[in-house]
Amino acid sequence: SFAISKALQNSGAADSIAHATINIGKGLGPVGVLAAVYIITTIFTEIITNNAAAAIVFPIALSAATQLNVDPKPFFVAIAIAASASFATPIGYQTNLLVQAIGNYKFRDYLKIGLPLNIIVFIISILLIPLFWSF
């Protein structure tokens, strides 16, 4: 994951993805881009490990903050929270896999409970992060 992160930075892919991310959320300013970065991290953390998701999205968020000319700290906090909020699949975090086997849970059980929980954490994060870490 760290090698992919470095490759994203060195190849310019992080800048390109950041530009696309800014275009997605630019109507809402930095908060919209913050939401886009959060969603990208959430998607990655549900299909790969949380550490890899954070390492991959970090250069994208840094580039987005630089392009917006704002403090990157809120974006980094969003990455940390989104990468840690892996509730919708058993893949994203090792404890989810462990509980799945012991509790005889199905993949759809994680979606049924985890997806609404991910949405709640997303909404709370997008509302509170800018209050504590200004752009």
Backbone as a chain_set.jsonl record, in Angstrom:
{"seq": "SFAISKALQNSGAADSIAHATINIGKGLGPVGVLAAVYIITTIFTEIITNNAAAAIVFPIALSAATQLNVDPKPFFVAIAIAASASFATPIGYQTNLLVQAIGNYKFRDYLKIGLPLNIIVFIISILLIPLFWSF", "coords": {"N": [[0.824, -1.196, 0.0], [1.995, 1.213, 0.719], [3.846, 1.483, -1.291], [2.192, 1.759, -3.518], [0.988, 4.15, -2.816], [3.207, 5.889, -2.92], [3.815, 5.618, -5.615], [1.524, 6.751, -6.733], [1.934, 9.41, -6.042], [4.421, 10.014, -7.303], [3.919, 9.498, -10.008], [2.049, 11.325, -10.74], [-0.539, 10.653, -10.71], [-1.973, 10.966, -8.356], [-2.423, 13.714, -8.302], [-4.08, 13.957, -10.532], [-6.306, 12.39, -9.8], [-7.029, 13.812, -7.539], [-7.776, 16.205, -8.742], [-10.048, 15.347, -10.132], [-11.583, 14.623, -7.937], [-11.939, 17.103, -6.716], [-13.498, 18.289, -8.672], [-15.818, 16.794, -8.378], [-16.767, 17.554, -5.836], [-16.729, 20.335, -5.896], [-18.844, 22.166, -6.008], [-19.759, 22.485, -3.452], [-17.639, 23.554, -2.171], [-14.717, 23.376, -0.015], [-15.835, 21.613, 1.868], [-17.42, 19.911, 0.357], [-15.435, 18.634, -1.157], [-14.099, 17.448, 0.938], [-16.069, 15.618, 1.724], [-16.099, 14.038, -0.584], [-13.491, 12.949, -0.52], [-13.72, 11.498, 1.847], [-15.694, 9.625, 1.107], [-14.369, 8.242, -0.976], [-12.286, 7.102, 0.505], [-13.806, 5.482, 2.222], [-14.926, 3.651, 0.4], [-12.591, 2.38, -0.535], [-11.666, 1.283, 1.917], [-13.538, -0.621, 2.465], [-13.054, -2.61, 0.63], [-10.365, -3.189, 0.621], [-7.671, -3.376, 3.034], [-7.842, -1.232, 5.961], [-5.517, 0.226, 6.526], [-4.173, 0.223, 4.066], [-6.026, 1.6, 2.509], [-5.971, 4.158, 3.705], [-3.293, 4.858, 3.204], [-3.286, 4.961, 0.428], [-5.174, 6.962, -0.218], [-4.203, 9.197, 1.062], [-2.108, 10.755, -0.404], [-3.754, 11.738, -2.403], [-5.618, 13.305, -1.04], [-3.884, 15.21, 0.079], [-2.937, 16.45, -2.236], [-5.365, 17.456, -3.203], [-6.03, 19.311, -1.176], [-3.89, 21.065, -1.467], [-4.343, 21.997, -4.079], [-6.744, 23.32, -3.631], [-5.86, 25.224, -1.972], [-6.01, 25.12, 0.866], [-5.895, 24.177, 4.372], [-4.603, 20.953, 4.921], [-5.238, 19.339, 7.082], [-8.026, 18.786, 7.955], [-8.778, 17.003, 5.937], [-7.046, 14.876, 6.352], [-7.895, 13.974, 8.846], [-10.448, 13.143, 8.142], [-9.782, 11.01, 6.471], [-8.598, 9.279, 8.34], [-10.795, 8.68, 9.991], [-12.685, 7.619, 8.154], [-11.248, 5.436, 7.142], [-11.13, 3.899, 9.382], [-13.727, 3.238, 9.851], [-14.943, 0.71, 8.962], [-17.51, -0.959, 8.264], [-19.353, -2.103, 6.519], [-18.598, -4.355, 5.078], [-17.109, -7.621, 5.481], [-14.517, -7.669, 4.691], [-12.798, -5.438, 4.961], [-11.612, -5.166, 7.507], [-9.726, -7.049, 9.831], [-10.921, -8.028, 12.195], [-13.599, -8.02, 11.556], [-13.721, -10.19, 9.787], [-13.048, -12.26, 11.519], [-15.191, -12.221, 13.363], [-17.242, -12.766, 11.614], [-16.89, -15.482, 10.923], [-17.109, -16.786, 13.437], [-19.627, -15.926, 14.373], [-21.263, -16.818, 12.401], [-22.132, -15.106, 10.364], [-23.426, -13.633, 7.385], [-22.406, -12.15, 4.256], [-24.284, -10.25, 3.451], [-25.392, -9.546, 5.891], [-23.545, -7.803, 6.992], [-23.781, -5.683, 5.191], [-26.445, -4.936, 5.628], [-26.524, -3.947, 8.289], [-24.11, -2.551, 8.547], [-23.87, -0.654, 6.413], [-25.885, 1.411, 6.897], [-24.748, 2.307, 9.313], [-22.245, 3.208, 8.434], [-23.121, 5.382, 6.908], [-24.227, 7.046, 8.88], [-21.919, 7.637, 10.42], [-20.47, 8.961, 8.455], [-22.073, 11.287, 7.961], [-22.023, 12.559, 10.504], [-19.268, 12.956, 10.743], [-18.664, 14.674, 8.549], [-20.051, 16.893, 9.309], [-18.853, 17.592, 11.784], [-15.998, 17.579, 11.559], [-15.061, 19.946, 10.09], [-15.69, 21.818, 12.047], [-13.922, 21.401, 14.168], [-11.404, 21.225, 12.968], [-10.388, 23.569, 11.048], [-10.515, 24.772, 7.648]], "CA": [[0.0, 0.0, 0.0], [2.863, 2.384, 0.75], [4.445, 1.589, -2.618], [1.152, 2.315, -4.392], [0.855, 5.547, -2.419], [4.362, 6.619, -3.47], [3.67, 5.625, -7.065], [0.495, 7.749, -7.047], [2.548, 10.735, -5.933], [5.482, 10.198, -8.292], [3.413, 9.428, -11.388], [1.114, 12.41, -11.004], [-1.906, 10.123, -10.641], [-2.633, 11.563, -7.187], [-2.893, 15.04, -8.719], [-5.206, 13.77, -11.451], [-7.447, 11.918, -9.014], [-7.423, 14.945, -6.701], [-8.494, 17.145, -9.598], [-11.379, 14.762, -10.35], [-12.28, 14.711, -6.644], [-12.325, 18.507, -6.561], [-14.615, 18.528, -9.594], [-17.01, 16.154, -7.812], [-17.275, 18.288, -4.684], [-16.444, 21.769, -5.94], [-20.038, 22.972, -5.811], [-19.92, 22.722, -2.019], [-16.379, 24.072, -1.654], [-13.869, 22.398, 0.66], [-16.636, 20.59, 2.556], [-17.785, 18.942, -0.677], [-14.243, 17.85, -1.465], [-13.896, 16.626, 2.136], [-17.028, 14.516, 1.612], [-15.635, 13.157, -1.66], [-12.324, 12.218, 0.0], [-14.256, 10.548, 2.828], [-16.373, 8.54, 0.383], [-13.339, 7.455, -1.654], [-11.62, 6.304, 1.544], [-14.756, 4.469, 2.672], [-15.01, 2.606, -0.624], [-11.35, 1.608, -0.478], [-11.512, 0.539, 3.163], [-14.463, -1.753, 2.447], [-12.591, -3.66, -0.271], [-8.987, -3.523, 0.997], [-7.491, -3.079, 4.46], [-7.942, 0.179, 6.314], [-4.194, 0.851, 6.406], [-3.902, 0.434, 2.641], [-6.931, 2.662, 2.049], [-5.439, 5.437, 4.18], [-2.04, 5.146, 2.506], [-3.57, 5.274, -0.975], [-5.941, 8.209, -0.346], [-3.442, 10.309, 1.646], [-1.55, 11.711, -1.38], [-4.86, 12.359, -3.14], [-6.146, 14.362, -0.165], [-2.866, 16.256, 0.17], [-2.958, 17.173, -3.501], [-6.631, 18.204, -3.265], [-5.908, 20.463, -0.275], [-2.939, 21.984, -2.089], [-5.013, 22.626, -5.22], [-7.765, 24.222, -3.095], [-5.143, 26.196, -1.148], [-6.557, 25.053, 2.219], [-5.166, 23.321, 5.306], [-4.935, 19.551, 4.654], [-5.566, 18.601, 8.309], [-9.373, 18.192, 7.961], [-8.806, 15.877, 5.005], [-6.346, 13.766, 6.992], [-8.792, 13.469, 9.892], [-11.509, 12.412, 7.437], [-9.206, 9.74, 6.035], [-8.438, 8.427, 9.523], [-12.115, 8.211, 10.439], [-13.274, 6.771, 7.11], [-10.503, 4.171, 7.069], [-11.418, 3.129, 10.592], [-15.163, 2.918, 9.898], [-15.193, -0.367, 8.008], [-18.624, -1.71, 8.829], [-20.272, -2.629, 5.516], [-18.139, -5.642, 4.55], [-16.171, -8.305, 6.37], [-13.2, -7.663, 4.064], [-11.983, -4.281, 5.283], [-10.889, -5.206, 8.776], [-9.534, -8.444, 10.228], [-11.884, -8.411, 13.228], [-14.856, -8.318, 10.866], [-13.62, -11.554, 9.288], [-13.069, -13.152, 12.677], [-16.562, -12.255, 13.884], [-18.084, -13.402, 10.606], [-16.77, -16.932, 11.047], [-17.616, -17.244, 14.737], [-21.053, -15.604, 14.493], [-21.973, -17.373, 11.249], [-22.746, -13.991, 9.647], [-23.32, -13.62, 5.926], [-21.951, -10.874, 3.709], [-25.414, -9.315, 3.442], [-25.606, -9.065, 7.259], [-22.692, -6.625, 7.153], [-24.386, -4.596, 4.422], [-27.707, -4.535, 6.254], [-26.251, -3.174, 9.507], [-22.93, -1.71, 8.387], [-24.056, 0.469, 5.5], [-26.478, 2.552, 7.619], [-23.779, 2.804, 10.288], [-21.282, 4.005, 7.662], [-23.769, 6.645, 6.524], [-24.324, 7.864, 10.097], [-20.57, 8.121, 10.746], [-20.14, 9.928, 7.403], [-22.79, 12.546, 8.203], [-21.481, 13.173, 11.719], [-17.892, 13.389, 10.456], [-18.652, 15.822, 7.647], [-20.546, 18.041, 10.075], [-17.989, 17.966, 12.91], [-14.582, 17.785, 11.226], [-14.745, 21.369, 9.843], [-15.828, 22.618, 13.267], [-12.744, 21.224, 15.009], [-10.217, 21.449, 12.14], [-10.845, 24.476, 9.989], [-9.794, 24.74, 6.392]], "C": [[0.868, 1.261, 0.0], [3.54, 2.588, -0.611], [3.441, 2.178, -3.606], [0.968, 3.796, -4.097], [1.977, 6.389, -3.022], [4.279, 6.706, -4.988], [2.608, 6.63, -7.505], [1.075, 9.152, -7.022], [3.528, 10.974, -7.073], [4.973, 10.237, -9.726], [2.507, 10.599, -11.749], [-0.334, 11.954, -10.954], [-2.666, 10.729, -9.463], [-3.183, 12.937, -7.541], [-4.112, 14.926, -9.638], [-6.462, 13.337, -10.707], [-7.953, 13.044, -8.109], [-8.207, 15.958, -7.515], [-9.913, 16.642, -9.873], [-12.221, 14.844, -9.077], [-12.761, 16.136, -6.396], [-13.516, 18.815, -7.467], [-15.917, 17.926, -9.067], [-17.615, 17.036, -6.719], [-17.157, 19.784, -4.744], [-17.66, 22.659, -5.727], [-20.266, 23.328, -4.354], [-18.626, 23.227, -1.373], [-15.561, 22.994, -0.971], [-14.653, 21.292, 1.38], [-17.082, 19.515, 1.562], [-16.62, 18.049, -1.054], [-13.91, 16.94, -0.282], [-14.819, 15.407, 2.095], [-16.585, 13.524, 0.539], [-14.442, 12.32, -1.212], [-12.776, 11.153, 1.001], [-14.884, 9.357, 2.114], [-15.378, 7.643, -0.345], [-12.632, 6.547, -0.646], [-12.526, 5.184, 2.033], [-14.855, 3.328, 1.672], [-13.763, 1.743, -0.594], [-11.271, 0.744, 0.774], [-12.475, -0.644, 3.241], [-13.978, -2.892, 1.557], [-11.126, -4.045, -0.062], [-8.83, -3.173, 2.474], [-7.548, -1.58, 4.722], [-6.601, 0.899, 6.201], [-3.862, 1.16, 4.946], [-4.777, 1.56, 2.097], [-6.393, 4.03, 2.456], [-4.173, 5.815, 3.424], [-2.282, 5.549, 1.053], [-4.248, 6.638, -1.108], [-5.16, 9.413, 0.186], [-2.854, 11.252, 0.601], [-2.63, 12.409, -2.211], [-5.416, 13.527, -2.333], [-5.164, 15.519, -0.049], [-2.857, 17.107, -1.099], [-4.235, 18.012, -3.637], [-6.563, 19.453, -2.389], [-4.974, 21.509, -0.863], [-3.596, 22.728, -3.249], [-6.094, 23.61, -4.772], [-7.161, 25.36, -2.273], [-5.757, 26.301, 0.249], [-5.681, 24.134, 3.068], [-5.564, 21.859, 5.078], [-5.394, 18.765, 5.885], [-6.987, 18.026, 8.335], [-9.49, 16.977, 7.044], [-8.135, 14.647, 5.624], [-7.192, 13.145, 8.108], [-9.916, 12.654, 9.249], [-11.008, 11.05, 6.963], [-9.089, 8.782, 7.215], [-9.775, 7.844, 9.985], [-12.713, 7.25, 9.418], [-12.566, 5.421, 7.014], [-10.79, 3.28, 8.275], [-12.867, 2.666, 10.663], [-15.5, 1.881, 8.827], [-16.268, -1.285, 8.568], [-19.433, -2.478, 7.791], [-19.845, -3.942, 4.879], [-17.231, -6.318, 5.566], [-14.726, -8.224, 5.867], [-12.276, -6.605, 4.644], [-11.188, -4.342, 6.569], [-10.858, -6.642, 9.303], [-10.516, -8.908, 11.3], [-13.241, -8.723, 12.614], [-14.852, -9.75, 10.345], [-13.707, -12.565, 10.423], [-14.487, -13.307, 13.218], [-17.497, -12.944, 12.887], [-18.056, -14.917, 10.758], [-17.402, -17.442, 12.343], [-19.129, -17.047, 14.845], [-21.909, -16.153, 13.372], [-22.749, -16.283, 10.491], [-22.52, -14.155, 8.149], [-22.872, -12.224, 5.488], [-23.072, -9.844, 3.761], [-25.746, -8.793, 4.838], [-24.775, -7.809, 7.52], [-23.272, -5.436, 6.399], [-25.629, -4.046, 5.113], [-27.488, -3.628, 7.463], [-25.138, -2.152, 9.273], [-23.114, -0.501, 7.49], [-24.769, 1.642, 6.169], [-25.528, 3.15, 8.655], [-22.705, 3.644, 9.602], [-21.863, 5.359, 7.284], [-23.881, 7.579, 7.723], [-22.966, 8.464, 10.455], [-20.128, 9.168, 9.717], [-20.783, 11.285, 7.694], [-22.222, 13.28, 9.418], [-20.073, 13.727, 11.461], [-17.859, 14.646, 9.601], [-19.175, 17.077, 8.349], [-19.539, 18.523, 11.118], [-16.531, 18.252, 12.55], [-14.276, 19.259, 10.934], [-14.899, 22.258, 11.075], [-14.582, 22.554, 14.143], [-11.433, 21.492, 14.27], [-10.638, 22.301, 10.963], [-9.957, 24.369, 8.765], [-8.879, 25.933, 6.307]], "O": [[0.524, 2.256, -0.637], [3.779, 3.721, -1.029], [3.805, 3.008, -4.439], [0.811, 4.603, -5.013], [1.732, 7.465, -3.567], [4.623, 7.729, -5.58], [2.767, 7.289, -8.533], [0.753, 9.983, -7.871], [3.478, 12.012, -7.733], [5.538, 10.937, -10.567], [2.231, 10.838, -12.925], [-1.251, 12.755, -11.132], [-3.868, 10.977, -9.561], [-4.287, 13.289, -7.127], [-5.057, 15.708, -9.53], [-7.55, 13.856, -10.956], [-9.16, 13.21, -7.933], [-9.195, 16.511, -7.033], [-10.867, 17.42, -9.848], [-13.424, 15.103, -9.134], [-13.876, 16.341, -5.916], [-14.436, 19.526, -7.064], [-16.994, 18.482, -9.284], [-18.828, 17.24, -6.679], [-17.448, 20.463, -3.759], [-17.512, 23.805, -5.302], [-20.888, 24.345, -4.046], [-18.542, 23.313, -0.148], [-15.691, 21.816, -1.305], [-14.178, 20.161, 1.483], [-17.115, 18.332, 1.904], [-16.791, 16.845, -1.248], [-13.491, 15.798, -0.472], [-14.393, 14.292, 2.397], [-16.684, 12.312, 0.73], [-14.382, 11.122, -1.488], [-12.263, 10.034, 0.994], [-14.633, 8.209, 2.479], [-15.523, 6.421, -0.336], [-12.409, 5.366, -0.915], [-12.068, 4.06, 2.237], [-14.866, 2.16, 2.062], [-13.854, 0.515, -0.623], [-10.853, -0.412, 0.699], [-12.243, -1.576, 4.012], [-14.437, -4.025, 1.705], [-10.691, -5.104, -0.515], [-9.787, -2.714, 3.097], [-7.331, -0.768, 3.823], [-6.561, 2.068, 5.818], [-3.336, 2.228, 4.633], [-4.311, 2.382, 1.308], [-6.364, 4.955, 1.645], [-4.001, 6.974, 3.044], [-1.561, 6.387, 0.511], [-3.925, 7.395, -2.024], [-5.441, 10.544, -0.211], [-3.076, 12.459, 0.699], [-2.438, 13.536, -2.667], [-5.657, 14.607, -2.874], [-5.567, 16.682, -0.076], [-2.779, 18.334, -1.035], [-4.192, 19.14, -4.127], [-6.988, 20.53, -2.807], [-5.24, 22.707, -0.767], [-3.429, 23.939, -3.391], [-6.339, 24.613, -5.442], [-7.842, 26.324, -1.923], [-5.998, 27.396, 0.756], [-4.835, 23.407, 2.547], [-6.756, 21.554, 5.044], [-5.886, 17.645, 5.751], [-7.149, 16.865, 8.709], [-10.221, 16.034, 7.347], [-8.598, 13.52, 5.443], [-7.197, 11.927, 8.283], [-10.288, 11.597, 9.758], [-11.728, 10.056, 7.046], [-9.442, 7.608, 7.104], [-9.867, 6.664, 10.325], [-13.195, 6.179, 9.785], [-13.209, 4.388, 6.826], [-10.702, 2.055, 8.189], [-13.196, 1.787, 11.46], [-16.259, 2.16, 7.899], [-15.974, -2.261, 9.258], [-20.137, -3.421, 8.149], [-20.648, -4.584, 4.203], [-16.649, -5.649, 6.419], [-13.81, -8.669, 6.558], [-11.08, -6.854, 4.801], [-10.188, -3.639, 6.709], [-11.856, -7.359, 9.225], [-10.904, -10.076, 11.307], [-13.955, -9.599, 13.101], [-15.86, -10.45, 10.446], [-14.363, -13.599, 10.297], [-14.925, -14.423, 13.499], [-18.438, -13.629, 13.288], [-19.104, -15.56, 10.723], [-18.145, -18.423, 12.332], [-19.831, -17.919, 15.358], [-23.128, -15.985, 13.373], [-23.871, -16.507, 10.037], [-21.532, -14.749, 7.718], [-22.951, -11.258, 6.246], [-22.828, -8.681, 4.084], [-26.32, -7.712, 4.967], [-25.231, -6.874, 8.177], [-23.261, -4.312, 6.901], [-25.832, -2.833, 5.172], [-28.204, -2.641, 7.633], [-25.219, -1.02, 9.75], [-22.572, 0.568, 7.772], [-24.313, 2.777, 6.032], [-25.508, 4.365, 8.85], [-22.298, 4.68, 10.129], [-21.165, 6.372, 7.335], [-23.653, 8.782, 7.591], [-22.868, 9.653, 10.756], [-19.482, 10.153, 10.075], [-20.105, 12.312, 7.673], [-21.972, 14.483, 9.359], [-19.736, 14.825, 11.905], [-17.112, 15.58, 9.894], [-18.777, 18.193, 8.012], [-19.385, 19.728, 11.317], [-15.898, 19.093, 13.187], [-13.311, 19.787, 11.486], [-14.304, 23.334, 11.14], [-14.225, 23.539, 14.789], [-10.46, 21.936, 14.877], [-11.188, 21.792, 9.986], [-8.807, 23.936, 8.839], [-8.171, 26.099, 5.314]]}, "num_chains": 1, "name": "protein.A"}
